[in-house]
Each structure stands twice: as structure tokens, then as C-alpha cells.
Amino acid sequence: MLLPSLSCLPLETFQDEVLVLVFFCEECEMAATSATTFSVGSAISFGPKASQLPHSKPFGVRFNSKNSLANFSGLKAATFVSCESETSFMSKETAQALRSSFARKAQKPNQTQYGLQPQASFKVAILGAAGGIGQPLALLVKMSPLVSALHLYDIANVKGVAADLSHCNTPSQVLDYTGASELANCLKGVNVVVIPAGVPRKPGMTRDDLFNINANIVKTLVEAVADNCPDAFIHIISNPVNSTVPIAAEVLKQKGVYDPKKLFGVTTLDVVRANTFVAQKKNLKLIDVDVPVIGGHAGITILPLLSKTKPSVSFTDEEVKELTVRIQNAGTEVVEAKAGAGSATLSMAYAAARFVESSLRALDGDGDVYECAYVESNLTELPFFASRVKLGRKGVEALISSDLQGLTEYEQKALDALKPELKGSIEKGIAFVQKEAVSA
Ligand SMILES: NC(=O)c1ccc[n+]([C@@H]2O[C@H](COP(=O)([O-])OP(=O)(O)OC[C@H]3O[C@@H](n4cnc5c(N)ncnc54)[C@H](O)[C@@H]3O)[C@@H](O)[C@H]2O)c1
């Protein structure tokens, strides 16, 4: 596979420093499921002698600076930099769109406004936008040329986040909404709602320990989604995802607007981790690796199907066990390393942004978008199950059943073992909403 080559077009000069604002992936493919590539929007500053940096590789990105000038309106760009990267989260088309957007701008040197025209006009809302996940997620979504408006909602501290983000000269308009009284306005006309609101784990806690607080938060927020943007794709990040997704489904059913094709538990981080760990272990090029992860999103319910890894690679029994356990416990690895200061936020934001981007591409008519997600499913006897899904304009177009065929003995046993736990979490979520309805 070709290495993706990235061209960084807009440069902004701040005193003696040049800030590279956006990278575009030209060659990478948004491949099926987890081989998906994220296009990176990184802000990397370096001194005026950009040409001295061709071999630096921050964030896995290689720079090859050239002395061709991109005349970007209003910016004192003095250098054209092309970059090569091994990872990206935007598709070729999206990257191309963003680049064209900048290129168009560059052809109008007299125009003083820095804003860019979005390639598509989707509105994305992030509920819990001032949090550890919400902030970096908002930044990554702000980079998408498919987004025309980014609505940031939180119960506190979201004004500053929005003010900060709104200075980035990427296409979308950023609007902030604080508190319950502004929630409805935040959601009106939105195409994708992402929910990372809630409390994260502390060391020693399981995801299920978060149930009591987060169940209520998700219920309240999804009620507002049902009332204000019932057609939106809903991405649930708040844990325990195994229960919060059934909670959301029950709420939407009660409101009479449940569309199972549009409700997703975000399990992308499990895929991102599986790809990373397998690539490290087997010394593979990261962008090539694609490991489907099925089941749910907690402990043993996270089941990476290593036998279905692409490219095809063989593992010893010990490697399978070690990798599976590491992928299942990767969240705890981060919780313990942060020692009380939260759970995975940056990698989660990266994963969630990838899922948003995939959803937007599907909404935009791309017919080749696959991701793993925890959705209503008939692949097993459980009503909700994470698997690869094909995404389209109307949400889930197909559940990919082939991954569940021809499992190894280890995977089959793990699948059998996870079902009772996942079933319990699903039932707990459903019972929570039904009990509330009875007592109301
Ligand atoms: N799905 C996954 O793979 C995954 C991975 C990591 C974390 N998580 C979960 O994501 C959630 C958020 O994690 P975080 O690290 O960003 O936590 P955080 O505490 O840093 O941020 C949560 C944000 O939610 C806000 N919030 C609380 N109640 C709200 C409400 N009613 N309405 C709107 N906003 C509200 C808070 O003000 C805060 O800004 C946690 O439940 C965590 O367990 C999921």
C-alpha cells in the first residue's frame, strides 16, 4: 500500500514562527472498518527554517518542505510544505475537499475573511463538550470540511471552549450552549449528536460503577434529542456503553421516534487500540492493520477477532491471550496511569472523531463506509451487539455477519463467555428506563 502523502497548505506566520494548520491526506483510503484512516489536523509550530525539518516525525508525520509559496489570503504564508503521514482520519475525498477549499481560498488573495466554505453542510452537536473527551473531540470535528456548524453543549465551562475553537480558520461555525435551558436550541437541525457527557472512571472502578450517574444524564440528553432532532445519528460515548445505548433506545421508543439504524454505541476506541497493539506486536504498518472488535464495550465483553486481522497474520496462543487481555483492559491501563485524573480522553476523542467523520461521509452519500459499533442487532440472541456495520445515509445499512463465522476455539469460548455479562448490562439499562416510567 502506498504511504499517504499529506500536503499542508495553509501556513500562518506568528512573529518568527510558522504554524502549520492543516494536513491533507492524498493517498490514504478510508478502508473498511478499522483500517480506516484518520486524517490528522495537527497544529505544529516550528521555526522559520522549515527546510531543516524534512526528517522530523512528530505524531508519526514526516515533513518535506518545499520552497513553493502557497499564497493564502490574508496569511503571511512563506512556505509550501508537503508531508507524508502513516495515519489519517479523513478519507481521501474529505481531505481533497478540505484542500480544494483552501485552494479556492488561495486563489482570492484580496479576500480578507479567513472563513472557508464547508464542502457539505452537516451540523454536529457535542453534549459534554467542555470535558476531557469533549474538548479534543470538538477540535478534531472542527477540522472536518463536511461540517458547517459545530454546536457545543455542557452544563458549565463551554463558552471558553467555543471561543477558543472558533478562532480556528476551518469551515464550521462554532456555537456554545450552556445548561438545560439552551439544550433544545443546541439540538435543532443537527445531523449528528455525540454524547460524551457524564463522569469518567477513577482507579478501581468498573464502567458499570458509573451507571447510577451516567444513566440519568444519558436519559435526559436523549429525551432532548428525541424532541429536537429525532432524525439525527446518535453516538453514545458515556459509559457504561453496554447499558447507556439500551437506555437511549428505550427513551427514543417511549418518545415514538426510535430508529435503530441511527443509534450507535461508540466502540471505535477498541478497534483503534486493537489495530495499534497488533501492529506493534507484529511489526506491521499501522495503516494496513484492521482488527474487527465485537461484543460490547467493557472488560470481557470487548472481543477482538484477531483471527480476522487484516492483513492476514498468525498469532501464537500466548500472543492471542496477551493481546486480547491488553485490548480488553486498555481503558484501565489509562485510568491507572492517570491515577485519578480521569480516563482515556485523547485517544477516545481521536476514535470518536473517526466515527463522526465516517458517519458524515455516509450521510454525504459515500457508499463504502464500514465501522464497528454497538447497535441493535440480530447477529446473536442479544438485542444489542457490537460488530462491523455498513453505514449509509439512513444509518446502519447492514450488519456484517461474516466476521462471526469461522471463529477460533478461543474466540468462540470468549464469545460464549461474554454473552451473559452483556445480557445483564442490556437488561439493566432497559429496566432503568422502564422503572422510571412507572414511577413517573
Ligand atoms: N466509549 C468509550 O470508548 C469511552 C472511552 C473513554 C471514556 N468514556 C466515557 O465518556 C464519558 C466522559 O468522559 P470524560 O473523560 O470526557 O469526562 P469529563 O468529566 O472530563 O467530562 C464530562 C463532561 O460532561 C459534562 N456533563 C456532566 N453532566 C452533564 C449533563 N447533564 N449534560 C451535559 N454535560 C454534562 C461535564 O460538565 C463535563 O464537561 C465518561 O462516561 C467515560 O466513562 C467512554
The ligand as an SDF file (V2000), in Angstrom:
LIG
                    3D

 44 48  0  0  0  0  0  0  0  0999 V2000
  -16.9900    4.8000   24.7610 N   0  0  0  0  0  0  0  0  0  0  0  0
  -15.7140    4.8230   25.1100 C   0  0  0  0  0  0  0  0  0  0  0  0
  -14.8880    4.1260   24.4960 O   0  0  0  0  0  0  0  0  0  0  0  0
  -15.2380    5.7170   26.2190 C   0  0  0  0  0  0  0  0  0  0  0  0
  -13.8760    5.9210   26.4170 C   0  0  0  0  0  0  0  0  0  0  0  0
  -13.4660    6.7870   27.4320 C   0  0  0  0  0  0  0  0  0  0  0  0
  -14.4090    7.4070   28.2410 C   0  0  0  0  0  0  0  0  0  0  0  0
  -15.7370    7.1630   28.0310 N   0  0  0  0  0  0  0  0  0  0  0  0
  -16.7650    7.7990   28.8560 C   0  0  0  0  0  0  0  0  0  0  0  0
  -17.0150    9.1140   28.3930 O   0  0  0  0  0  0  0  0  0  0  0  0
  -17.5800    9.8980   29.4570 C   0  0  0  0  0  0  0  0  0  0  0  0
  -16.9090   11.2550   29.5510 C   0  0  0  0  0  0  0  0  0  0  0  0
  -15.5530   11.1190   29.8940 O   0  0  0  0  0  0  0  0  0  0  0  0
  -14.6170   12.4160   30.0810 P   0  0  0  0  0  0  0  0  0  0  0  0
  -13.2720   11.9160   30.3910 O   0  0  0  0  0  0  0  0  0  0  0  0
  -14.8180   13.3820   28.9860 O   0  0  0  0  0  0  0  0  0  0  0  0
  -15.2730   13.0180   31.4200 O   0  0  0  0  0  0  0  0  0  0  0  0
  -15.1750   14.5440   31.9730 P   0  0  0  0  0  0  0  0  0  0  0  0
  -15.6330   14.5270   33.3680 O   0  0  0  0  0  0  0  0  0  0  0  0
  -13.8250   15.0850   31.6680 O   0  0  0  0  0  0  0  0  0  0  0  0
  -16.2040   15.3120   31.0520 O   0  0  0  0  0  0  0  0  0  0  0  0
  -17.5650   15.0740   31.1180 C   0  0  0  0  0  0  0  0  0  0  0  0
  -18.2780   16.3430   30.7510 C   0  0  0  0  0  0  0  0  0  0  0  0
  -19.6670   16.0730   30.8070 O   0  0  0  0  0  0  0  0  0  0  0  0
  -20.2810   17.2070   31.3630 C   0  0  0  0  0  0  0  0  0  0  0  0
  -21.5850   16.8700   31.8820 N   0  0  0  0  0  0  0  0  0  0  0  0
  -21.9280   16.2810   33.0640 C   0  0  0  0  0  0  0  0  0  0  0  0
  -23.2670   16.1900   33.1680 N   0  0  0  0  0  0  0  0  0  0  0  0
  -23.7780   16.7130   32.0300 C   0  0  0  0  0  0  0  0  0  0  0  0
  -25.0850   16.9100   31.5450 C   0  0  0  0  0  0  0  0  0  0  0  0
  -26.1490   16.5380   32.2430 N   0  0  0  0  0  0  0  0  0  0  0  0
  -25.2350   17.4810   30.3370 N   0  0  0  0  0  0  0  0  0  0  0  0
  -24.1650   17.8550   29.6150 C   0  0  0  0  0  0  0  0  0  0  0  0
  -22.9110   17.7030   30.0230 N   0  0  0  0  0  0  0  0  0  0  0  0
  -22.7170   17.1400   31.2190 C   0  0  0  0  0  0  0  0  0  0  0  0
  -19.3280   17.7090   32.4240 C   0  0  0  0  0  0  0  0  0  0  0  0
  -19.5860   19.0640   32.7580 O   0  0  0  0  0  0  0  0  0  0  0  0
  -18.0130   17.5090   31.7230 C   0  0  0  0  0  0  0  0  0  0  0  0
  -17.6200   18.6530   30.9950 O   0  0  0  0  0  0  0  0  0  0  0  0
  -17.4250    9.0390   30.7110 C   0  0  0  0  0  0  0  0  0  0  0  0
  -18.6500    8.4050   30.9720 O   0  0  0  0  0  0  0  0  0  0  0  0
  -16.3990    7.9940   30.2990 C   0  0  0  0  0  0  0  0  0  0  0  0
  -16.5120    6.8140   31.0350 O   0  0  0  0  0  0  0  0  0  0  0  0
  -16.1510    6.3540   27.0370 C   0  0  0  0  0  0  0  0  0  0  0  0
  1  2  1  0
  2  3  2  0
  2  4  1  0
  4  5  1  0
  4 44  2  0
  5  6  2  0
  6  7  1  0
  7  8  2  0
  8  9  1  0
  8 44  1  0
  9 10  1  0
  9 42  1  0
 10 11  1  0
 11 12  1  0
 11 40  1  0
 12 13  1  0
 13 14  1  0
 14 15  2  0
 14 16  1  0
 14 17  1  0
 17 18  1  0
 18 19  2  0
 18 20  1  0
 18 21  1  0
 21 22  1  0
 22 23  1  0
 23 24  1  0
 23 38  1  0
 24 25  1  0
 25 26  1  0
 25 36  1  0
 26 27  1  0
 26 35  1  0
 27 28  2  0
 28 29  1  0
 29 30  1  0
 29 35  2  0
 30 31  1  0
 30 32  2  0
 32 33  1  0
 33 34  2  0
 34 35  1  0
 36 37  1  0
 36 38  1  0
 38 39  1  0
 40 41  1  0
 40 42  1  0
 42 43  1  0
M  CHG  2   8   1  16  -1
M  END
$$$$
